[in-house]
Amino acid sequence: MTEPNSNSEAPPSGAADHPTKSGEVVIIGGGVAALEALLALHDLARDRVALTLVSGEDEFVDRPVTVAEPFHLRSAAHHSLPEIAGELDAKFVHAKVAGVDGSARRVTCTDGTDISFDTLILAPGARQRPPFPDAIAFGLEGSREAVSEMLERLHSGEARSAEFVAPSKTGWVLPLYELALMTALDLARSGVEGVKLSVLSPEDRPLVLFGDHASKRVARLLASAGIDFVGSTIEPRGADYVVTLPLLSGPELAGVPAAPPHDFIPVDEYGRVTGLDNVYAAGDAVDFPVKQGGLAAQQADTVAEHVAASYGASVEPSPFRPVLRGMLFTGEEPLFMRSGVQGSDPDVPDAWHPLWWPPTKIAGRYLAPFLSGRGDVEPYGSYPIGFVDIDMPLTAATLPG
């Protein structure tokens, strides 16, 4: 994220300084950041604002869970966006946004629809493209079926090797480790031997963002599964199959600034878009190097607090201070990991039991309990008595780049 821009006012401090107002708040997107912002504003601002959700999709999909689908271990939940909006007294507009006219406070959609706003929250996600020819870029259309075909050929002996390659220093590489570990377990359970599996990453150690303790544990998991780890590289070395993740870039919205080199939206520590008044952004579209659902939810919470306070809600906005939580699917029990800080208890950052609640892949303050209430619940029972969730923020020294 960029530093606060010079034309941005000081953060609002609550109802005492900002008399109650009413306004049209428009949220663009149908993913984690958009829904977290919608839920947070519904709770914090209440009747101070009228909420509109604009998305080119009609469903929210729990995408982090899709990594387990080719192995028939779990299925990603699908939720109707119009239904969610209705439950939260929000209007839903099915449309794809093309641009923003900041001075006129108007959003233009590709079908010609114009939507006026008093405050705009951009959470459209990032554009995706495959990084290597002939590779399986997991998350793009057809990739789950391609992984299933890879498994069949590894089982039959038609293929004897697979590389799981992180394409860049930015983004989110944990799904590659999950795919590699679940592939190894799937082959082992079927008695298939002699298949060479490797994880190639720009990291010097596995999942180093989570700290030394968790990284060493993941390294042991890879070694015990017979998976080679090759660090400090992003280029495939040559295998029958290459599995990777999409390269991400900014959403390319007319009238919205884009920061080089990948054209993500520049924002300050409260999520305000550089150079646009009353426009915020959160999630994969913004210029924060780690693209992950839990972090997108935290960005959306920051934005929602700032917006709610500007409309008179009694809330003290907090700047974005990222805390990284990750649930690693292994094919058996998931490993829970959380970013640590220097000098913290080494027993806290990772465990085979939940470190947050509800223990879902997307650790959002509002979204995780909301989805759990709709039946999308991980199999860990009810909230445990005495459960304490300790936040350990990412530090600048641990971030990529």
C-alpha positions as a LaTeX table, in Angstrom:
\begin{tabular}{lrrr}
\hline
Residue & $x$ (\AA) & $y$ (\AA) & $z$ (\AA) \\
\hline
Met1 & 0.00 & 0.00 & 0.00 \\
Thr2 & 1.14 & 3.52 & $-0.65$ \\
Glu3 & 1.47 & 6.17 & 2.00 \\
Pro4 & $-1.59$ & 8.38 & 2.65 \\
Asn5 & $-1.91$ & 10.86 & $-0.22$ \\
Ser6 & $-1.58$ & 14.55 & 0.43 \\
Asn7 & $-5.14$ & 15.41 & $-0.56$ \\
Ser8 & $-6.61$ & 12.97 & 1.98 \\
Glu9 & $-8.12$ & 14.34 & 5.13 \\
Ala10 & $-7.28$ & 13.02 & 8.59 \\
Pro11 & $-9.17$ & 9.84 & 9.49 \\
Pro12 & $-12.63$ & 10.49 & 10.94 \\
Ser13 & $-12.92$ & 9.75 & 14.62 \\
Gly14 & $-16.57$ & 8.90 & 15.10 \\
Ala15 & $-19.96$ & 10.45 & 15.67 \\
Ala16 & $-18.77$ & 13.24 & 17.94 \\
Asp17 & $-16.93$ & 14.96 & 15.07 \\
His18 & $-19.21$ & 13.92 & 12.20 \\
Pro19 & $-22.94$ & 14.55 & 12.47 \\
Thr20 & $-25.25$ & 11.81 & 11.25 \\
Lys21 & $-25.59$ & 11.78 & 7.46 \\
Ser22 & $-27.21$ & 9.49 & 4.94 \\
Gly23 & $-25.59$ & 8.45 & 1.71 \\
Glu24 & $-25.46$ & 5.97 & $-1.14$ \\
Val25 & $-22.57$ & 3.55 & $-0.68$ \\
Val26 & $-21.87$ & 1.43 & $-3.75$ \\
Ile27 & $-19.66$ & $-1.67$ & $-3.47$ \\
Ile28 & $-18.16$ & $-3.14$ & $-6.64$ \\
Gly29 & $-17.38$ & $-6.85$ & $-6.63$ \\
Gly30 & $-18.71$ & $-10.22$ & $-5.54$ \\
Gly31 & $-15.73$ & $-11.72$ & $-3.73$ \\
Val32 & $-14.34$ & $-11.72$ & $-0.20$ \\
Ala33 & $-13.51$ & $-8.02$ & 0.07 \\
Ala34 & $-16.85$ & $-6.90$ & $-1.36$ \\
Leu35 & $-18.91$ & $-9.12$ & 0.93 \\
Glu36 & $-16.82$ & $-8.32$ & 4.00 \\
Ala37 & $-17.30$ & $-4.59$ & 3.32 \\
Leu38 & $-21.04$ & $-5.10$ & 2.84 \\
Leu39 & $-21.37$ & $-7.05$ & 6.09 \\
Ala40 & $-19.19$ & $-4.65$ & 8.05 \\
Leu41 & $-21.08$ & $-1.56$ & 6.86 \\
His42 & $-24.41$ & $-3.23$ & 7.55 \\
Asp43 & $-23.23$ & $-3.70$ & 11.13 \\
Leu44 & $-21.33$ & $-0.45$ & 11.68 \\
Ala45 & $-23.26$ & 2.16 & 9.67 \\
Arg46 & $-26.75$ & 0.62 & 9.84 \\
Asp47 & $-29.41$ & 3.08 & 8.59 \\
Arg48 & $-26.89$ & 5.86 & 7.99 \\
Val49 & $-26.24$ & 4.53 & 4.50 \\
Ala50 & $-28.06$ & 2.82 & 1.66 \\
Leu51 & $-25.98$ & $-0.08$ & 0.33 \\
Thr52 & $-25.73$ & $-1.33$ & $-3.25$ \\
Leu53 & $-23.67$ & $-4.35$ & $-4.35$ \\
Val54 & $-22.67$ & $-4.44$ & $-8.03$ \\
Ser55 & $-21.21$ & $-7.64$ & $-9.46$ \\
Gly56 & $-20.89$ & $-9.32$ & $-12.82$ \\
Glu57 & $-21.41$ & $-12.66$ & $-11.05$ \\
Asp58 & $-24.51$ & $-13.93$ & $-9.28$ \\
Glu59 & $-22.67$ & $-16.27$ & $-6.91$ \\
Phe60 & $-20.00$ & $-16.05$ & $-4.26$ \\
Val61 & $-17.78$ & $-19.15$ & $-4.40$ \\
Asp62 & $-15.54$ & $-20.22$ & $-1.52$ \\
Arg63 & $-12.60$ & $-20.40$ & $-3.93$ \\
Pro64 & $-9.83$ & $-21.41$ & $-1.48$ \\
Val65 & $-11.65$ & $-24.73$ & $-0.98$ \\
Thr66 & $-11.67$ & $-25.53$ & $-4.72$ \\
Val67 & $-8.08$ & $-26.74$ & $-4.38$ \\
Ala68 & $-9.43$ & $-29.90$ & $-2.68$ \\
Glu69 & $-12.09$ & $-30.67$ & $-5.30$ \\
Pro70 & $-9.95$ & $-32.64$ & $-7.81$ \\
Phe71 & $-9.10$ & $-35.01$ & $-4.94$ \\
His72 & $-12.75$ & $-35.40$ & $-3.89$ \\
Leu73 & $-11.88$ & $-34.23$ & $-0.38$ \\
Arg74 & $-14.11$ & $-31.16$ & $-0.10$ \\
Ser75 & $-16.50$ & $-29.12$ & $-2.20$ \\
Ala76 & $-16.55$ & $-25.34$ & $-2.37$ \\
Ala77 & $-19.77$ & $-23.74$ & $-1.17$ \\
His78 & $-21.74$ & $-21.46$ & $-3.52$ \\
His79 & $-23.88$ & $-18.61$ & $-2.20$ \\
Ser80 & $-26.36$ & $-16.42$ & $-4.09$ \\
Leu81 & $-25.24$ & $-12.78$ & $-4.12$ \\
Pro82 & $-28.78$ & $-11.43$ & $-4.64$ \\
Glu83 & $-29.95$ & $-13.45$ & $-1.62$ \\
Ile84 & $-27.08$ & $-12.20$ & 0.54 \\
Ala85 & $-27.76$ & $-8.61$ & $-0.49$ \\
Gly86 & $-31.44$ & $-9.07$ & 0.33 \\
Glu87 & $-30.62$ & $-10.44$ & 3.78 \\
Leu88 & $-28.57$ & $-7.30$ & 4.46 \\
Asp89 & $-31.17$ & $-4.81$ & 3.14 \\
Ala90 & $-28.89$ & $-3.98$ & 0.22 \\
Lys91 & $-29.70$ & $-3.57$ & $-3.45$ \\
Phe92 & $-28.05$ & $-5.97$ & $-5.89$ \\
Val93 & $-27.15$ & $-4.95$ & $-9.45$ \\
His94 & $-25.93$ & $-7.59$ & $-11.89$ \\
Ala95 & $-23.46$ & $-5.65$ & $-14.03$ \\
Lys96 & $-19.78$ & $-5.45$ & $-14.92$ \\
Val97 & $-18.15$ & $-2.12$ & $-14.16$ \\
Ala98 & $-16.14$ & $-0.42$ & $-16.92$ \\
Gly99 & $-15.08$ & 2.85 & $-15.30$ \\
Val100 & $-15.50$ & 5.48 & $-12.62$ \\
Asp101 & $-16.19$ & 9.20 & $-13.02$ \\
Gly102 & $-14.90$ & 10.53 & $-9.73$ \\
Ser103 & $-15.97$ & 14.14 & $-10.20$ \\
Ala104 & $-19.54$ & 13.16 & $-11.16$ \\
Arg105 & $-19.57$ & 10.34 & $-8.58$ \\
Arg106 & $-20.82$ & 7.88 & $-11.13$ \\
Val107 & $-19.96$ & 4.31 & $-12.07$ \\
Thr108 & $-20.32$ & 3.25 & $-15.70$ \\
Cys109 & $-21.09$ & $-0.39$ & $-16.54$ \\
Thr110 & $-20.34$ & $-2.28$ & $-19.73$ \\
Asp111 & $-24.07$ & $-2.59$ & $-20.53$ \\
Gly112 & $-24.44$ & 1.21 & $-20.47$ \\
Thr113 & $-25.92$ & 1.39 & $-16.98$ \\
Asp114 & $-24.80$ & 4.34 & $-14.83$ \\
Ile115 & $-24.87$ & 4.09 & $-11.03$ \\
Ser116 & $-24.50$ & 7.15 & $-8.83$ \\
Phe117 & $-22.73$ & 7.05 & $-5.48$ \\
Asp118 & $-21.81$ & 9.21 & $-2.54$ \\
Thr119 & $-19.10$ & 6.74 & $-1.50$ \\
Leu120 & $-17.62$ & 4.01 & $-3.69$ \\
Ile121 & $-15.79$ & 0.87 & $-2.56$ \\
Leu122 & $-13.89$ & $-0.94$ & $-5.32$ \\
Ala123 & $-13.36$ & $-4.65$ & $-4.73$ \\
Pro124 & $-13.46$ & $-6.10$ & $-8.27$ \\
Gly125 & $-10.55$ & $-8.49$ & $-7.79$ \\
Ala126 & $-7.58$ & $-8.83$ & $-10.11$ \\
Arg127 & $-7.19$ & $-9.83$ & $-13.73$ \\
Gln128 & $-5.65$ & $-13.29$ & $-14.17$ \\
Arg129 & $-3.58$ & $-14.86$ & $-16.92$ \\
Pro130 & $-1.53$ & $-18.06$ & $-17.27$ \\
Pro131 & 2.20 & $-17.51$ & $-16.66$ \\
Phe132 & 3.55 & $-20.45$ & $-18.69$ \\
Pro133 & 2.38 & $-22.09$ & $-21.92$ \\
Asp134 & 0.97 & $-25.62$ & $-21.57$ \\
Ala135 & 0.84 & $-25.36$ & $-17.77$ \\
Ile136 & $-2.19$ & $-25.87$ & $-15.52$ \\
Ala137 & $-2.85$ & $-22.46$ & $-13.98$ \\
Phe138 & $-5.04$ & $-23.48$ & $-11.06$ \\
Gly139 & $-7.97$ & $-21.14$ & $-10.61$ \\
Leu140 & $-8.51$ & $-20.46$ & $-14.30$ \\
Glu141 & $-11.35$ & $-22.06$ & $-16.22$ \\
Gly142 & $-10.88$ & $-25.80$ & $-16.72$ \\
Ser143 & $-7.98$ & $-26.10$ & $-14.26$ \\
Arg144 & $-9.75$ & $-28.43$ & $-11.82$ \\
Glu145 & $-10.56$ & $-30.82$ & $-14.65$ \\
Ala146 & $-6.95$ & $-30.57$ & $-15.84$ \\
Val147 & $-5.64$ & $-31.55$ & $-12.39$ \\
Ser148 & $-8.03$ & $-34.52$ & $-12.35$ \\
Glu149 & $-6.66$ & $-35.62$ & $-15.74$ \\
Met150 & $-3.09$ & $-35.21$ & $-14.43$ \\
Leu151 & $-3.90$ & $-37.48$ & $-11.48$ \\
Glu152 & $-5.33$ & $-40.13$ & $-13.80$ \\
Arg153 & $-2.19$ & $-40.11$ & $-15.95$ \\
Leu154 & 0.09 & $-40.24$ & $-12.90$ \\
His155 & $-1.90$ & $-43.20$ & $-11.61$ \\
Ser156 & $-1.75$ & $-45.03$ & $-14.94$ \\
Gly157 & 1.98 & $-44.44$ & $-15.45$ \\
Glu158 & 1.49 & $-42.33$ & $-18.59$ \\
Ala159 & 3.08 & $-39.42$ & $-16.66$ \\
Arg160 & 5.90 & $-39.76$ & $-14.12$ \\
Ser161 & 6.60 & $-36.23$ & $-12.89$ \\
Ala162 & 4.88 & $-32.99$ & $-11.88$ \\
Glu163 & 6.23 & $-29.60$ & $-10.83$ \\
Phe164 & 4.22 & $-27.12$ & $-8.77$ \\
Val165 & 5.66 & $-23.74$ & $-9.71$ \\
Ala166 & 4.98 & $-20.34$ & $-8.09$ \\
Pro167 & 5.05 & $-17.79$ & $-10.94$ \\
Ser168 & 6.14 & $-14.64$ & $-9.08$ \\
Lys169 & 7.16 & $-13.12$ & $-5.75$ \\
Thr170 & 3.76 & $-11.53$ & $-5.24$ \\
Gly171 & 0.39 & $-13.19$ & $-4.86$ \\
Trp172 & $-0.38$ & $-16.19$ & $-2.68$ \\
Val173 & 1.54 & $-19.46$ & $-3.07$ \\
Leu174 & $-0.07$ & $-21.65$ & $-0.37$ \\
Pro175 & $-2.43$ & $-23.43$ & $-2.85$ \\
Leu176 & 0.59 & $-24.86$ & $-4.69$ \\
Tyr177 & 1.79 & $-26.56$ & $-1.52$ \\
Glu178 & $-1.70$ & $-27.93$ & $-0.98$ \\
Leu179 & $-1.88$ & $-29.30$ & $-4.52$ \\
Ala180 & 1.53 & $-30.93$ & $-4.16$ \\
Leu181 & 0.78 & $-32.48$ & $-0.75$ \\
Met182 & $-2.64$ & $-33.77$ & $-1.79$ \\
Thr183 & $-1.19$ & $-35.20$ & $-5.02$ \\
Ala184 & 1.49 & $-37.05$ & $-3.06$ \\
Leu185 & $-1.04$ & $-38.45$ & $-0.59$ \\
Asp186 & $-3.42$ & $-39.47$ & $-3.39$ \\
Leu187 & $-0.64$ & $-41.40$ & $-5.12$ \\
Ala188 & 0.58 & $-42.99$ & $-1.88$ \\
Arg189 & $-2.89$ & $-44.20$ & $-0.94$ \\
Ser190 & $-3.16$ & $-45.88$ & $-4.34$ \\
Gly191 & 0.28 & $-47.49$ & $-4.03$ \\
Val192 & 1.73 & $-45.52$ & $-6.95$ \\
Glu193 & 5.51 & $-45.27$ & $-6.68$ \\
Gly194 & 8.29 & $-43.63$ & $-8.67$ \\
Val195 & 6.54 & $-40.33$ & $-9.42$ \\
Lys196 & 8.79 & $-37.28$ & $-9.00$ \\
Leu197 & 7.01 & $-34.30$ & $-7.40$ \\
Ser198 & 8.61 & $-30.89$ & $-6.82$ \\
Val199 & 7.62 & $-27.48$ & $-5.49$ \\
Leu200 & 9.45 & $-24.56$ & $-7.13$ \\
Ser201 & 9.13 & $-21.18$ & $-5.44$ \\
Pro202 & 10.80 & $-17.76$ & $-5.31$ \\
Glu203 & 10.89 & $-18.23$ & $-1.53$ \\
Asp204 & 14.16 & $-19.44$ & $-0.07$ \\
Arg205 & 12.18 & $-21.63$ & 2.37 \\
Pro206 & 8.67 & $-23.10$ & 2.21 \\
Leu207 & 5.93 & $-20.61$ & 3.16 \\
Val208 & 8.46 & $-18.35$ & 4.84 \\
Leu209 & 5.85 & $-15.60$ & 5.33 \\
Phe210 & 4.57 & $-17.60$ & 8.29 \\
Gly211 & 7.95 & $-17.52$ & 10.04 \\
Asp212 & 10.72 & $-20.02$ & 10.77 \\
His213 & 8.69 & $-22.41$ & 12.92 \\
Ala214 & 5.87 & $-22.91$ & 10.42 \\
Ser215 & 8.29 & $-22.98$ & 7.48 \\
Lys216 & 10.28 & $-25.82$ & 9.05 \\
Arg217 & 7.09 & $-27.75$ & 9.75 \\
Val218 & 5.98 & $-27.39$ & 6.12 \\
Ala219 & 9.46 & $-28.43$ & 4.95 \\
Arg220 & 9.11 & $-31.60$ & 7.03 \\
Leu221 & 5.67 & $-32.26$ & 5.52 \\
Leu222 & 7.12 & $-31.95$ & 2.02 \\
Ala223 & 10.07 & $-34.20$ & 2.81 \\
Ser224 & 7.94 & $-36.90$ & 4.43 \\
Ala225 & 5.67 & $-36.87$ & 1.35 \\
Gly226 & 8.68 & $-37.26$ & $-0.94$ \\
Ile227 & 8.30 & $-33.81$ & $-2.49$ \\
Asp228 & 11.43 & $-31.87$ & $-3.44$ \\
Phe229 & 11.53 & $-28.16$ & $-2.60$ \\
Val230 & 13.51 & $-25.91$ & $-4.96$ \\
Gly231 & 13.78 & $-22.34$ & $-3.68$ \\
Ser232 & 14.68 & $-19.02$ & $-5.26$ \\
Thr233 & 13.29 & $-19.91$ & $-8.67$ \\
Ile234 & 10.12 & $-19.25$ & $-10.68$ \\
Glu235 & 11.01 & $-21.18$ & $-13.86$ \\
Pro236 & 9.88 & $-24.76$ & $-14.57$ \\
Arg237 & 12.76 & $-27.22$ & $-14.96$ \\
Gly238 & 10.97 & $-29.74$ & $-17.14$ \\
Ala239 & 8.33 & $-32.26$ & $-16.05$ \\
Asp240 & 5.43 & $-34.12$ & $-17.59$ \\
Tyr241 & 3.08 & $-31.66$ & $-15.88$ \\
Val242 & 3.57 & $-28.12$ & $-14.62$ \\
Val243 & 0.96 & $-26.82$ & $-12.17$ \\
Thr244 & 1.09 & $-23.13$ & $-11.37$ \\
Leu245 & $-1.08$ & $-20.20$ & $-10.30$ \\
Pro246 & $-2.31$ & $-17.30$ & $-12.45$ \\
Leu247 & $-0.32$ & $-14.11$ & $-12.72$ \\
Leu248 & $-2.33$ & $-11.20$ & $-11.33$ \\
Ser249 & $-2.66$ & $-7.60$ & $-12.44$ \\
Gly250 & $-4.95$ & $-4.67$ & $-11.70$ \\
Pro251 & $-8.58$ & $-4.49$ & $-12.84$ \\
Glu252 & $-8.13$ & $-1.81$ & $-15.55$ \\
Leu253 & $-11.05$ & 0.47 & $-14.72$ \\
Ala254 & $-11.29$ & 3.72 & $-16.66$ \\
Gly255 & $-10.85$ & 6.72 & $-14.37$ \\
Val256 & $-9.17$ & 4.69 & $-11.61$ \\
Pro257 & $-5.41$ & 5.15 & $-11.04$ \\
Ala258 & $-3.11$ & 2.19 & $-11.62$ \\
Ala259 & 0.31 & 1.77 & $-9.99$ \\
Pro260 & 3.16 & 0.28 & $-12.03$ \\
Pro261 & 4.36 & $-2.32$ & $-12.76$ \\
His262 & 1.21 & $-4.45$ & $-12.48$ \\
Asp263 & $-1.47$ & $-1.72$ & $-12.51$ \\
Phe264 & $-2.97$ & $-2.40$ & $-9.09$ \\
Ile265 & $-4.99$ & 0.39 & $-7.47$ \\
Pro266 & $-2.88$ & 2.62 & $-5.17$ \\
Val267 & $-4.46$ & 3.18 & $-1.76$ \\
Asp268 & $-3.43$ & 4.61 & 1.59 \\
Glu269 & $-3.51$ & 2.85 & 4.96 \\
Tyr270 & $-7.28$ & 3.43 & 5.25 \\
Gly271 & $-8.00$ & 2.08 & 1.77 \\
Arg272 & $-8.61$ & 5.48 & 0.16 \\
Val273 & $-7.77$ & 5.52 & $-3.55$ \\
Thr274 & $-5.06$ & 7.98 & $-4.49$ \\
Gly275 & $-6.46$ & 11.03 & $-6.29$ \\
Leu276 & $-10.17$ & 10.15 & $-5.99$ \\
Asp277 & $-12.44$ & 11.63 & $-3.31$ \\
Asn278 & $-14.82$ & 9.28 & $-1.49$ \\
Val279 & $-13.49$ & 6.27 & $-3.37$ \\
Tyr280 & $-11.94$ & 3.30 & $-1.54$ \\
Ala281 & $-10.53$ & $-0.05$ & $-2.65$ \\
Ala282 & $-9.81$ & $-3.40$ & $-1.00$ \\
Gly283 & $-8.82$ & $-6.94$ & $-1.90$ \\
Asp284 & $-6.76$ & $-8.33$ & $-4.78$ \\
Ala285 & $-7.24$ & $-5.15$ & $-6.84$ \\
Val286 & $-5.08$ & $-2.99$ & $-4.53$ \\
Asp287 & $-1.31$ & $-2.54$ & $-4.46$ \\
Phe288 & $-0.54$ & $-4.82$ & $-1.50$ \\
Pro289 & 1.84 & $-7.64$ & $-2.49$ \\
Val290 & 0.12 & $-10.57$ & $-0.76$ \\
Lys291 & $-3.22$ & $-11.51$ & $-2.33$ \\
Gln292 & $-5.18$ & $-13.64$ & 0.13 \\
Gly293 & $-8.79$ & $-13.85$ & 1.28 \\
Gly294 & $-8.13$ & $-13.16$ & 4.95 \\
Leu295 & $-6.04$ & $-10.10$ & 4.13 \\
Ala296 & $-8.71$ & $-8.89$ & 1.68 \\
Ala297 & $-11.25$ & $-9.13$ & 4.51 \\
Gln298 & $-8.99$ & $-7.11$ & 6.81 \\
Gln299 & $-8.60$ & $-4.42$ & 4.14 \\
Ala300 & $-12.38$ & $-4.33$ & 3.74 \\
Asp301 & $-12.83$ & $-3.95$ & 7.51 \\
Thr302 & $-10.45$ & $-1.00$ & 7.49 \\
Val303 & $-12.41$ & 0.63 & 4.67 \\
Ala304 & $-15.77$ & $-0.07$ & 6.30 \\
Glu305 & $-14.69$ & 1.50 & 9.59 \\
His306 & $-13.49$ & 4.63 & 7.84 \\
Val307 & $-16.65$ & 4.91 & 5.73 \\
Ala308 & $-18.97$ & 4.25 & 8.69 \\
Ala309 & $-17.22$ & 6.89 & 10.79 \\
Ser310 & $-17.54$ & 9.41 & 7.96 \\
Tyr311 & $-21.32$ & 8.93 & 8.11 \\
Gly312 & $-21.48$ & 9.44 & 11.86 \\
Ala313 & $-21.11$ & 5.94 & 13.24 \\
Ser314 & $-19.46$ & 5.73 & 16.64 \\
Val315 & $-16.38$ & 3.85 & 15.53 \\
Glu316 & $-12.69$ & 4.72 & 15.63 \\
Pro317 & $-11.13$ & 3.73 & 12.28 \\
Ser318 & $-7.97$ & 1.64 & 12.45 \\
Pro319 & $-5.38$ & 1.63 & 9.66 \\
Phe320 & $-4.69$ & $-1.62$ & 7.82 \\
Arg321 & $-2.32$ & $-3.77$ & 9.86 \\
Pro322 & $-2.14$ & $-7.18$ & 8.17 \\
Val323 & $-2.32$ & $-10.43$ & 10.13 \\
Leu324 & $-1.73$ & $-13.47$ & 7.93 \\
Arg325 & $-3.72$ & $-16.61$ & 8.70 \\
Gly326 & $-3.54$ & $-19.69$ & 6.53 \\
Met327 & $-5.18$ & $-23.13$ & 6.66 \\
Leu328 & $-3.00$ & $-25.60$ & 4.74 \\
Phe329 & $-4.89$ & $-28.56$ & 3.26 \\
Thr330 & $-2.65$ & $-31.64$ & 3.42 \\
Gly331 & $-5.13$ & $-34.36$ & 2.44 \\
Glu332 & $-5.46$ & $-35.31$ & 6.10 \\
Glu333 & $-5.73$ & $-32.88$ & 9.04 \\
Pro334 & $-5.22$ & $-29.24$ & 7.98 \\
Leu335 & $-2.33$ & $-27.25$ & 9.40 \\
Phe336 & $-3.27$ & $-23.84$ & 10.83 \\
Met337 & $-0.64$ & $-21.12$ & 10.48 \\
Arg338 & $-0.45$ & $-17.50$ & 11.53 \\
Ser339 & 2.20 & $-14.88$ & 10.89 \\
Gly340 & 4.55 & $-14.26$ & 13.77 \\
Val341 & 6.66 & $-11.36$ & 14.94 \\
Gln342 & 10.24 & $-11.38$ & 16.09 \\
Gly343 & 10.50 & $-12.53$ & 19.69 \\
Ser344 & 7.03 & $-14.12$ & 19.81 \\
Asp345 & 6.29 & $-17.53$ & 21.33 \\
Pro346 & 7.42 & $-20.09$ & 18.71 \\
Asp347 & 4.59 & $-22.44$ & 19.72 \\
Val348 & 1.89 & $-19.96$ & 18.64 \\
Pro349 & 2.34 & $-19.48$ & 14.85 \\
Asp350 & 1.23 & $-22.97$ & 13.70 \\
Ala351 & $-0.78$ & $-25.91$ & 15.04 \\
Trp352 & $-2.89$ & $-28.90$ & 14.03 \\
His353 & $-5.82$ & $-27.34$ & 15.88 \\
Pro354 & $-7.70$ & $-24.11$ & 15.00 \\
Leu355 & $-5.94$ & $-20.84$ & 15.78 \\
Trp356 & $-9.00$ & $-18.71$ & 14.88 \\
Trp357 & $-12.75$ & $-19.17$ & 14.91 \\
Pro358 & $-14.66$ & $-20.22$ & 12.94 \\
Pro359 & $-11.78$ & $-22.24$ & 11.48 \\
Thr360 & $-12.47$ & $-21.55$ & 7.81 \\
Lys361 & $-10.07$ & $-20.94$ & 4.94 \\
Ile362 & $-11.18$ & $-17.30$ & 4.74 \\
Ala363 & $-10.60$ & $-15.79$ & 8.19 \\
Gly364 & $-12.85$ & $-12.74$ & 7.87 \\
Arg365 & $-14.23$ & $-10.98$ & 10.95 \\
Tyr366 & $-17.72$ & $-10.74$ & 9.47 \\
Leu367 & $-17.72$ & $-13.08$ & 6.49 \\
Ala368 & $-16.57$ & $-16.29$ & 8.22 \\
Pro369 & $-19.30$ & $-16.24$ & 10.92 \\
Phe370 & $-21.88$ & $-15.17$ & 8.32 \\
Leu371 & $-21.10$ & $-18.07$ & 5.99 \\
Ser372 & $-20.97$ & $-20.47$ & 8.92 \\
Gly373 & $-24.45$ & $-19.30$ & 9.86 \\
Arg374 & $-25.61$ & $-20.19$ & 6.34 \\
Gly375 & $-24.40$ & $-23.77$ & 6.77 \\
Asp376 & $-20.89$ & $-23.46$ & 5.35 \\
Val377 & $-19.22$ & $-24.85$ & 8.48 \\
Glu378 & $-15.94$ & $-26.66$ & 8.87 \\
Pro379 & $-16.17$ & $-29.85$ & 11.00 \\
Tyr380 & $-14.88$ & $-28.50$ & 14.31 \\
Gly381 & $-18.09$ & $-28.09$ & 16.29 \\
Ser382 & $-19.14$ & $-24.98$ & 18.17 \\
Tyr383 & $-17.04$ & $-22.08$ & 19.41 \\
Pro384 & $-14.81$ & $-23.51$ & 22.18 \\
Ile385 & $-15.07$ & $-22.13$ & 25.71 \\
Gly386 & $-12.04$ & $-20.05$ & 26.58 \\
Phe387 & $-10.82$ & $-19.77$ & 22.99 \\
Val388 & $-8.51$ & $-16.78$ & 22.58 \\
Asp389 & $-7.39$ & $-15.53$ & 19.17 \\
Ile390 & $-4.07$ & $-13.65$ & 19.36 \\
Asp391 & $-3.23$ & $-11.36$ & 16.43 \\
Met392 & 0.37 & $-11.30$ & 15.29 \\
Pro393 & 0.83 & $-8.76$ & 12.49 \\
Leu394 & 3.02 & $-9.12$ & 9.44 \\
Thr395 & 6.07 & $-6.89$ & 9.54 \\
Ala396 & 7.61 & $-5.01$ & 6.64 \\
Ala397 & 10.65 & $-7.27$ & 6.86 \\
Thr398 & 8.57 & $-10.39$ & 6.18 \\
Leu399 & 6.68 & $-9.11$ & 3.13 \\
Pro400 & 7.82 & $-10.12$ & $-0.38$ \\
Gly401 & 9.55 & $-7.74$ & $-2.72$ \\
\hline
\end{tabular}
